Amino acid sequence: MSNDDIALNFDTAKYYSLHEACDYLNRKHKTDNITPTKLLKKAIEHKVRLFVYGQGFNVDGDYVLESFLSRDNKGFLNMSEAEKLEWREYSRKVNRVIDDMLSALINDRGAFFQMKNEAIETLPLIHKINTEIFGEGGLFEGLLPIDDLKANSNNLEFINPYLLNQFNDSVGFTLAHYPKIEVYYDTEEELDAALTDAIEKCSLKIIDYYCQHKEDNKLLIIEPYFEITLDDLIILDDDLVKLEQLTQGKGITEDNQTNFSSITLGRKGLSKNKALAQHIARHIAEKEWQSDKAQEVRMSDMTNIVWAKLHKLGFSDELPDQAKSLKPWIKDIAPNYASEGGRPSSN
């Protein structure tokens, strides 16, 4: 076996740090000018997923269930108050189960958290981010177990079989994950030591935190604020291949479709209902374009499709006056062929 064969075996990995990915690409393309900062800029430009490894904390999350997305008769906003209350209770019940399963996974072996694109777009300039500035839910939008990196991080594909069995439901997509640390203690004297121990066990650097003290349960709930640097970022092998293809101007294969990046909920001037409508609009458009094998669906067609589906889901109050006004909601995820103009000729 030659030295080249040995090197190739070492290069074949499921995931890389940005430094490892640069070393691999520089060897592969016989260059030395690919740096972590340049790679990060390209990943941000093409909305290729980036992750950080998380262990030693729990999560709460906001999830849109398939049962909500598939409602055909009437949307949530048109339900009676009793129906809305029943739906909220059901959704909370399923969400608690999801959170418990994910928290157990994170505390056992850890998991890969998918970063929101807007949370990392300043990293090439300042080389580290203080996650306190992003507000609640502005950091993570997906999660993968380290032994199932082929799953879909956004819809938590790896736990959907359990949810289908227990609830006949599944996760349509994830809006956000909210990290938290739960510290249980027996006496007040133990609290400081338990808090210090919990923070030290967290895999990410905690620079500040907010505490909620529940004395009746002898429980301290910590909302941690992390410092994340270039060294913390991880890119999966499939996503590195995807980034190479996109950077070289090549089309991506069916198995390497670009994952959309969700908008941040609750940002200033944007209601949560409208933010949810925009997020679902992007979800609908991406799925429609992925299934458009003939590459015939133009932007004007898609805005009509998305308009109709959002109206059916009950978001009529959140929609602009005309379907074509939805273009700004979805234009950044549109494939090149969807630009306005003549349809491709059929031969």
TORKOL-4160 file (C-alpha; in steps of 0.2 Angstrom, whole numbers, padded with zeros to 4 digits, m for minus):
347
<pt num="1" X="0000" Y="0000" Z="0000"/>
<pt num="2" X="0007" Y="0017" Z="m0005"/>
<pt num="3" X="0008" Y="0032" Z="0006"/>
<pt num="4" X="m0005" Y="0041" Z="m0005"/>
<pt num="5" X="m0017" Y="0027" Z="m0001"/>
<pt num="6" X="m0014" Y="0029" Z="0017"/>
<pt num="7" X="m0017" Y="0048" Z="0016"/>
<pt num="8" X="m0033" Y="0045" Z="0006"/>
<pt num="9" X="m0040" Y="0033" Z="0020"/>
<pt num="10" X="m0036" Y="0047" Z="0033"/>
<pt num="11" X="m0045" Y="0060" Z="0022"/>
<pt num="12" X="m0061" Y="0050" Z="0021"/>
<pt num="13" X="m0070" Y="0056" Z="0036"/>
<pt num="14" X="m0088" Y="0059" Z="0041"/>
<pt num="15" X="m0085" Y="0076" Z="0047"/>
<pt num="16" X="m0071" Y="0089" Z="0048"/>
<pt num="17" X="m0066" Y="0104" Z="0058"/>
<pt num="18" X="m0064" Y="0119" Z="0046"/>
<pt num="19" X="m0045" Y="0117" Z="0048"/>
<pt num="20" X="m0046" Y="0099" Z="0044"/>
<pt num="21" X="m0057" Y="0103" Z="0029"/>
<pt num="22" X="m0045" Y="0116" Z="0023"/>
<pt num="23" X="m0030" Y="0103" Z="0024"/>
<pt num="24" X="m0040" Y="0090" Z="0015"/>
<pt num="25" X="m0045" Y="0102" Z="0001"/>
<pt num="26" X="m0027" Y="0110" Z="m0001"/>
<pt num="27" X="m0020" Y="0092" Z="m0003"/>
<pt num="28" X="m0034" Y="0087" Z="m0015"/>
<pt num="29" X="m0032" Y="0102" Z="m0026"/>
<pt num="30" X="m0013" Y="0104" Z="m0024"/>
<pt num="31" X="m0014" Y="0122" Z="m0017"/>
<pt num="32" X="m0011" Y="0131" Z="m0001"/>
<pt num="33" X="m0023" Y="0146" Z="m0002"/>
<pt num="34" X="m0039" Y="0138" Z="0006"/>
<pt num="35" X="m0041" Y="0145" Z="0023"/>
<pt num="36" X="m0054" Y="0142" Z="0037"/>
<pt num="37" X="m0060" Y="0160" Z="0035"/>
<pt num="38" X="m0062" Y="0158" Z="0016"/>
<pt num="39" X="m0070" Y="0141" Z="0018"/>
<pt num="40" X="m0082" Y="0149" Z="0030"/>
<pt num="41" X="m0087" Y="0163" Z="0018"/>
<pt num="42" X="m0091" Y="0151" Z="0005"/>
<pt num="43" X="m0102" Y="0141" Z="0017"/>
<pt num="44" X="m0111" Y="0156" Z="0022"/>
<pt num="45" X="m0113" Y="0162" Z="0004"/>
<pt num="46" X="m0120" Y="0145" Z="m0002"/>
<pt num="47" X="m0130" Y="0142" Z="0014"/>
<pt num="48" X="m0121" Y="0125" Z="0017"/>
<pt num="49" X="m0124" Y="0118" Z="0034"/>
<pt num="50" X="m0111" Y="0121" Z="0048"/>
<pt num="51" X="m0112" Y="0112" Z="0065"/>
<pt num="52" X="m0105" Y="0113" Z="0083"/>
<pt num="53" X="m0103" Y="0099" Z="0094"/>
<pt num="54" X="m0114" Y="0100" Z="0110"/>
<pt num="55" X="m0114" Y="0089" Z="0126"/>
<pt num="56" X="m0118" Y="0092" Z="0144"/>
<pt num="57" X="m0134" Y="0102" Z="0142"/>
<pt num="58" X="m0152" Y="0100" Z="0138"/>
<pt num="59" X="m0163" Y="0109" Z="0125"/>
<pt num="60" X="m0181" Y="0115" Z="0123"/>
<pt num="61" X="m0187" Y="0117" Z="0106"/>
<pt num="62" X="m0200" Y="0124" Z="0094"/>
<pt num="63" X="m0206" Y="0112" Z="0081"/>
<pt num="64" X="m0219" Y="0113" Z="0067"/>
<pt num="65" X="m0227" Y="0096" Z="0067"/>
<pt num="66" X="m0232" Y="0087" Z="0051"/>
<pt num="67" X="m0250" Y="0086" Z="0057"/>
<pt num="68" X="m0250" Y="0105" Z="0057"/>
<pt num="69" X="m0243" Y="0106" Z="0039"/>
<pt num="70" X="m0255" Y="0094" Z="0032"/>
<pt num="71" X="m0271" Y="0101" Z="0038"/>
<pt num="72" X="m0282" Y="0102" Z="0023"/>
<pt num="73" X="m0299" Y="0107" Z="0030"/>
<pt num="74" X="m0295" Y="0124" Z="0040"/>
<pt num="75" X="m0280" Y="0132" Z="0046"/>
<pt num="76" X="m0275" Y="0136" Z="0064"/>
<pt num="77" X="m0281" Y="0154" Z="0063"/>
<pt num="78" X="m0298" Y="0148" Z="0058"/>
<pt num="79" X="m0301" Y="0136" Z="0072"/>
<pt num="80" X="m0313" Y="0138" Z="0087"/>
<pt num="81" X="m0305" Y="0143" Z="0104"/>
<pt num="82" X="m0308" Y="0126" Z="0110"/>
<pt num="83" X="m0299" Y="0118" Z="0095"/>
<pt num="84" X="m0285" Y="0130" Z="0097"/>
<pt num="85" X="m0283" Y="0125" Z="0115"/>
<pt num="86" X="m0284" Y="0106" Z="0111"/>
<pt num="87" X="m0270" Y="0109" Z="0098"/>
<pt num="88" X="m0259" Y="0118" Z="0109"/>
<pt num="89" X="m0260" Y="0105" Z="0123"/>
<pt num="90" X="m0256" Y="0091" Z="0110"/>
<pt num="91" X="m0242" Y="0101" Z="0103"/>
<pt num="92" X="m0234" Y="0105" Z="0120"/>
<pt num="93" X="m0236" Y="0086" Z="0124"/>
<pt num="94" X="m0226" Y="0081" Z="0109"/>
<pt num="95" X="m0214" Y="0094" Z="0111"/>
<pt num="96" X="m0210" Y="0089" Z="0128"/>
<pt num="97" X="m0207" Y="0071" Z="0122"/>
<pt num="98" X="m0195" Y="0078" Z="0108"/>
<pt num="99" X="m0185" Y="0089" Z="0121"/>
<pt num="100" X="m0183" Y="0074" Z="0133"/>
<pt num="101" X="m0177" Y="0063" Z="0119"/>
<pt num="102" X="m0165" Y="0076" Z="0113"/>
<pt num="103" X="m0159" Y="0081" Z="0130"/>
<pt num="104" X="m0155" Y="0062" Z="0134"/>
<pt num="105" X="m0145" Y="0061" Z="0118"/>
<pt num="106" X="m0135" Y="0076" Z="0121"/>
<pt num="107" X="m0131" Y="0072" Z="0139"/>
<pt num="108" X="m0126" Y="0054" Z="0134"/>
<pt num="109" X="m0115" Y="0055" Z="0119"/>
<pt num="110" X="m0117" Y="0073" Z="0113"/>
<pt num="111" X="m0124" Y="0079" Z="0096"/>
<pt num="112" X="m0121" Y="0090" Z="0082"/>
<pt num="113" X="m0131" Y="0107" Z="0082"/>
<pt num="114" X="m0134" Y="0115" Z="0065"/>
<pt num="115" X="m0130" Y="0134" Z="0066"/>
<pt num="116" X="m0142" Y="0146" Z="0059"/>
<pt num="117" X="m0134" Y="0155" Z="0045"/>
<pt num="118" X="m0137" Y="0173" Z="0051"/>
<pt num="119" X="m0128" Y="0168" Z="0068"/>
<pt num="120" X="m0112" Y="0164" Z="0059"/>
<pt num="121" X="m0111" Y="0177" Z="0045"/>
<pt num="122" X="m0101" Y="0189" Z="0056"/>
<pt num="123" X="m0088" Y="0176" Z="0060"/>
<pt num="124" X="m0076" Y="0179" Z="0046"/>
<pt num="125" X="m0074" Y="0197" Z="0052"/>
<pt num="126" X="m0073" Y="0195" Z="0071"/>
<pt num="127" X="m0068" Y="0176" Z="0072"/>
<pt num="128" X="m0079" Y="0173" Z="0087"/>
<pt num="129" X="m0097" Y="0176" Z="0091"/>
<pt num="130" X="m0105" Y="0180" Z="0108"/>
<pt num="131" X="m0122" Y="0171" Z="0107"/>
<pt num="132" X="m0130" Y="0182" Z="0119"/>
<pt num="133" X="m0133" Y="0195" Z="0106"/>
<pt num="134" X="m0144" Y="0184" Z="0095"/>
<pt num="135" X="m0158" Y="0182" Z="0107"/>
<pt num="136" X="m0169" Y="0167" Z="0111"/>
<pt num="137" X="m0169" Y="0154" Z="0097"/>
<pt num="138" X="m0156" Y="0164" Z="0086"/>
<pt num="139" X="m0142" Y="0151" Z="0086"/>
<pt num="140" X="m0147" Y="0133" Z="0082"/>
<pt num="141" X="m0160" Y="0126" Z="0070"/>
<pt num="142" X="m0156" Y="0108" Z="0069"/>
<pt num="143" X="m0148" Y="0093" Z="0077"/>
<pt num="144" X="m0140" Y="0077" Z="0073"/>
<pt num="145" X="m0134" Y="0062" Z="0083"/>
<pt num="146" X="m0115" Y="0058" Z="0080"/>
<pt num="147" X="m0119" Y="0041" Z="0074"/>
<pt num="148" X="m0133" Y="0046" Z="0061"/>
<pt num="149" X="m0125" Y="0060" Z="0051"/>
<pt num="150" X="m0135" Y="0056" Z="0036"/>
<pt num="151" X="m0151" Y="0060" Z="0044"/>
<pt num="152" X="m0160" Y="0077" Z="0041"/>
<pt num="153" X="m0155" Y="0088" Z="0055"/>
<pt num="154" X="m0170" Y="0100" Z="0052"/>
<pt num="155" X="m0184" Y="0088" Z="0054"/>
<pt num="156" X="m0176" Y="0077" Z="0067"/>
<pt num="157" X="m0178" Y="0062" Z="0055"/>
<pt num="158" X="m0169" Y="0050" Z="0067"/>
<pt num="159" X="m0183" Y="0052" Z="0080"/>
<pt num="160" X="m0198" Y="0052" Z="0068"/>
<pt num="161" X="m0201" Y="0033" Z="0069"/>
<pt num="162" X="m0204" Y="0034" Z="0087"/>
<pt num="163" X="m0215" Y="0049" Z="0086"/>
<pt num="164" X="m0225" Y="0040" Z="0072"/>
<pt num="165" X="m0227" Y="0025" Z="0083"/>
<pt num="166" X="m0232" Y="0035" Z="0098"/>
<pt num="167" X="m0242" Y="0049" Z="0091"/>
<pt num="168" X="m0245" Y="0045" Z="0072"/>
<pt num="169" X="m0236" Y="0062" Z="0069"/>
<pt num="170" X="m0218" Y="0068" Z="0065"/>
<pt num="171" X="m0208" Y="0084" Z="0065"/>
<pt num="172" X="m0210" Y="0094" Z="0049"/>
<pt num="173" X="m0196" Y="0106" Z="0053"/>
<pt num="174" X="m0187" Y="0114" Z="0067"/>
<pt num="175" X="m0189" Y="0132" Z="0071"/>
<pt num="176" X="m0176" Y="0133" Z="0085"/>
<pt num="177" X="m0167" Y="0125" Z="0099"/>
<pt num="178" X="m0165" Y="0133" Z="0116"/>
<pt num="179" X="m0150" Y="0127" Z="0126"/>
<pt num="180" X="m0152" Y="0125" Z="0145"/>
<pt num="181" X="m0143" Y="0117" Z="0159"/>
<pt num="182" X="m0153" Y="0110" Z="0174"/>
<pt num="183" X="m0144" Y="0109" Z="0191"/>
<pt num="184" X="m0152" Y="0099" Z="0205"/>
<pt num="185" X="m0146" Y="0101" Z="0222"/>
<pt num="186" X="m0150" Y="0094" Z="0240"/>
<pt num="187" X="m0144" Y="0109" Z="0251"/>
<pt num="188" X="m0140" Y="0127" Z="0247"/>
<pt num="189" X="m0122" Y="0124" Z="0252"/>
<pt num="190" X="m0121" Y="0112" Z="0237"/>
<pt num="191" X="m0128" Y="0124" Z="0225"/>
<pt num="192" X="m0112" Y="0133" Z="0220"/>
<pt num="193" X="m0102" Y="0117" Z="0218"/>
<pt num="194" X="m0116" Y="0109" Z="0207"/>
<pt num="195" X="m0117" Y="0125" Z="0196"/>
<pt num="196" X="m0098" Y="0125" Z="0194"/>
<pt num="197" X="m0098" Y="0107" Z="0189"/>
<pt num="198" X="m0112" Y="0108" Z="0177"/>
<pt num="199" X="m0104" Y="0123" Z="0168"/>
<pt num="200" X="m0087" Y="0114" Z="0167"/>
<pt num="201" X="m0096" Y="0098" Z="0159"/>
<pt num="202" X="m0103" Y="0109" Z="0145"/>
<pt num="203" X="m0093" Y="0106" Z="0129"/>
<pt num="204" X="m0095" Y="0124" Z="0123"/>
<pt num="205" X="m0087" Y="0139" Z="0132"/>
<pt num="206" X="m0100" Y="0148" Z="0143"/>
<pt num="207" X="m0096" Y="0166" Z="0145"/>
<pt num="208" X="m0112" Y="0171" Z="0154"/>
<pt num="209" X="m0129" Y="0164" Z="0159"/>
<pt num="210" X="m0146" Y="0168" Z="0165"/>
<pt num="211" X="m0153" Y="0159" Z="0180"/>
<pt num="212" X="m0171" Y="0154" Z="0185"/>
<pt num="213" X="m0172" Y="0147" Z="0203"/>
<pt num="214" X="m0186" Y="0135" Z="0207"/>
<pt num="215" X="m0183" Y="0133" Z="0226"/>
<pt num="216" X="m0198" Y="0121" Z="0228"/>
<pt num="217" X="m0190" Y="0108" Z="0217"/>
<pt num="218" X="m0172" Y="0112" Z="0222"/>
<pt num="219" X="m0169" Y="0116" Z="0203"/>
<pt num="220" X="m0159" Y="0129" Z="0195"/>
<pt num="221" X="m0162" Y="0132" Z="0176"/>
<pt num="222" X="m0148" Y="0140" Z="0167"/>
<pt num="223" X="m0149" Y="0148" Z="0150"/>
<pt num="224" X="m0131" Y="0148" Z="0144"/>
<pt num="225" X="m0123" Y="0161" Z="0132"/>
<pt num="226" X="m0109" Y="0153" Z="0122"/>
<pt num="227" X="m0093" Y="0160" Z="0114"/>
<pt num="228" X="m0091" Y="0151" Z="0097"/>
<pt num="229" X="m0076" Y="0152" Z="0086"/>
<pt num="230" X="m0070" Y="0146" Z="0070"/>
<pt num="231" X="m0062" Y="0131" Z="0079"/>
<pt num="232" X="m0079" Y="0126" Z="0085"/>
<pt num="233" X="m0087" Y="0124" Z="0068"/>
<pt num="234" X="m0089" Y="0107" Z="0060"/>
<pt num="235" X="m0093" Y="0103" Z="0042"/>
<pt num="236" X="m0100" Y="0086" Z="0037"/>
<pt num="237" X="m0092" Y="0076" Z="0023"/>
<pt num="238" X="m0108" Y="0077" Z="0012"/>
<pt num="239" X="m0109" Y="0096" Z="0015"/>
<pt num="240" X="m0091" Y="0098" Z="0010"/>
<pt num="241" X="m0094" Y="0089" Z="m0006"/>
<pt num="242" X="m0109" Y="0100" Z="m0009"/>
<pt num="243" X="m0099" Y="0116" Z="m0005"/>
<pt num="244" X="m0085" Y="0110" Z="m0018"/>
<pt num="245" X="m0098" Y="0108" Z="m0031"/>
<pt num="246" X="m0106" Y="0124" Z="m0028"/>
<pt num="247" X="m0090" Y="0134" Z="m0027"/>
<pt num="248" X="m0084" Y="0126" Z="m0044"/>
<pt num="249" X="m0101" Y="0131" Z="m0052"/>
<pt num="250" X="m0107" Y="0113" Z="m0054"/>
<pt num="251" X="m0125" Y="0107" Z="m0051"/>
<pt num="252" X="m0127" Y="0097" Z="m0035"/>
<pt num="253" X="m0133" Y="0079" Z="m0036"/>
<pt num="254" X="m0151" Y="0074" Z="m0030"/>
<pt num="255" X="m0143" Y="0067" Z="m0014"/>
<pt num="256" X="m0135" Y="0083" Z="m0010"/>
<pt num="257" X="m0149" Y="0096" Z="m0011"/>
<pt num="258" X="m0145" Y="0112" Z="m0002"/>
<pt num="259" X="m0153" Y="0114" Z="0015"/>
<pt num="260" X="m0162" Y="0130" Z="0017"/>
<pt num="261" X="m0158" Y="0141" Z="0032"/>
<pt num="262" X="m0173" Y="0147" Z="0043"/>
<pt num="263" X="m0177" Y="0165" Z="0047"/>
<pt num="264" X="m0175" Y="0170" Z="0065"/>
<pt num="265" X="m0191" Y="0171" Z="0074"/>
<pt num="266" X="m0196" Y="0186" Z="0084"/>
<pt num="267" X="m0184" Y="0199" Z="0076"/>
<pt num="268" X="m0188" Y="0217" Z="0078"/>
<pt num="269" X="m0203" Y="0223" Z="0068"/>
<pt num="270" X="m0209" Y="0205" Z="0063"/>
<pt num="271" X="m0223" Y="0196" Z="0072"/>
<pt num="272" X="m0221" Y="0178" Z="0077"/>
<pt num="273" X="m0236" Y="0173" Z="0065"/>
<pt num="274" X="m0228" Y="0182" Z="0050"/>
<pt num="275" X="m0211" Y="0175" Z="0054"/>
<pt num="276" X="m0219" Y="0157" Z="0055"/>
<pt num="277" X="m0228" Y="0161" Z="0039"/>
<pt num="278" X="m0212" Y="0166" Z="0030"/>
<pt num="279" X="m0203" Y="0151" Z="0037"/>
<pt num="280" X="m0216" Y="0139" Z="0031"/>
<pt num="281" X="m0216" Y="0148" Z="0014"/>
<pt num="282" X="m0198" Y="0144" Z="0012"/>
<pt num="283" X="m0201" Y="0126" Z="0017"/>
<pt num="284" X="m0215" Y="0124" Z="0004"/>
<pt num="285" X="m0205" Y="0132" Z="m0010"/>
<pt num="286" X="m0189" Y="0122" Z="m0006"/>
<pt num="287" X="m0199" Y="0105" Z="m0006"/>
<pt num="288" X="m0208" Y="0110" Z="m0022"/>
<pt num="289" X="m0192" Y="0115" Z="m0031"/>
<pt num="290" X="m0183" Y="0099" Z="m0025"/>
<pt num="291" X="m0197" Y="0089" Z="m0033"/>
<pt num="292" X="m0197" Y="0099" Z="m0049"/>
<pt num="293" X="m0186" Y="0087" Z="m0059"/>
<pt num="294" X="m0191" Y="0095" Z="m0076"/>
<pt num="295" X="m0186" Y="0112" Z="m0070"/>
<pt num="296" X="m0201" Y="0120" Z="m0075"/>
<pt num="297" X="m0208" Y="0129" Z="m0060"/>
<pt num="298" X="m0203" Y="0148" Z="m0062"/>
<pt num="299" X="m0204" Y="0161" Z="m0048"/>
<pt num="300" X="m0221" Y="0167" Z="m0053"/>
<pt num="301" X="m0228" Y="0149" Z="m0052"/>
<pt num="302" X="m0220" Y="0146" Z="m0035"/>
<pt num="303" X="m0227" Y="0162" Z="m0027"/>
<pt num="304" X="m0244" Y="0156" Z="m0033"/>
<pt num="305" X="m0241" Y="0138" Z="m0026"/>
<pt num="306" X="m0235" Y="0145" Z="m0009"/>
<pt num="307" X="m0249" Y="0158" Z="m0008"/>
<pt num="308" X="m0262" Y="0145" Z="m0010"/>
<pt num="309" X="m0254" Y="0133" Z="0003"/>
<pt num="310" X="m0251" Y="0147" Z="0016"/>
<pt num="311" X="m0269" Y="0152" Z="0013"/>
<pt num="312" X="m0276" Y="0134" Z="0016"/>
<pt num="313" X="m0265" Y="0133" Z="0032"/>
<pt num="314" X="m0274" Y="0148" Z="0039"/>
<pt num="315" X="m0261" Y="0162" Z="0036"/>
<pt num="316" X="m0272" Y="0173" Z="0026"/>
<pt num="317" X="m0269" Y="0188" Z="0038"/>
<pt num="318" X="m0250" Y="0187" Z="0037"/>
<pt num="319" X="m0250" Y="0187" Z="0018"/>
<pt num="320" X="m0247" Y="0202" Z="0007"/>
<pt num="321" X="m0261" Y="0208" Z="m0005"/>
<pt num="322" X="m0254" Y="0199" Z="m0020"/>
<pt num="323" X="m0245" Y="0182" Z="m0023"/>
<pt num="324" X="m0231" Y="0190" Z="m0032"/>
<pt num="325" X="m0227" Y="0200" Z="m0017"/>
<pt num="326" X="m0221" Y="0183" Z="m0009"/>
<pt num="327" X="m0205" Y="0184" Z="m0020"/>
<pt num="328" X="m0194" Y="0192" Z="m0007"/>
<pt num="329" X="m0198" Y="0178" Z="0005"/>
<pt num="330" X="m0191" Y="0164" Z="m0006"/>
<pt num="331" X="m0180" Y="0172" Z="m0019"/>
<pt num="332" X="m0164" Y="0167" Z="m0010"/>
<pt num="333" X="m0168" Y="0149" Z="m0011"/>
<pt num="334" X="m0174" Y="0149" Z="m0029"/>
<pt num="335" X="m0164" Y="0138" Z="m0041"/>
<pt num="336" X="m0156" Y="0148" Z="m0056"/>
<pt num="337" X="m0169" Y="0141" Z="m0068"/>
<pt num="338" X="m0183" Y="0149" Z="m0058"/>
<pt num="339" X="m0178" Y="0166" Z="m0063"/>
<pt num="340" X="m0192" Y="0175" Z="m0073"/>
<pt num="341" X="m0191" Y="0173" Z="m0092"/>
<pt num="342" X="m0196" Y="0160" Z="m0105"/>
<pt num="343" X="m0199" Y="0142" Z="m0100"/>
<pt num="344" X="m0185" Y="0130" Z="m0106"/>
<pt num="345" X="m0188" Y="0123" Z="m0123"/>
<pt num="346" X="m0195" Y="0106" Z="m0124"/>
<pt num="347" X="m0186" Y="0095" Z="m0137"/>
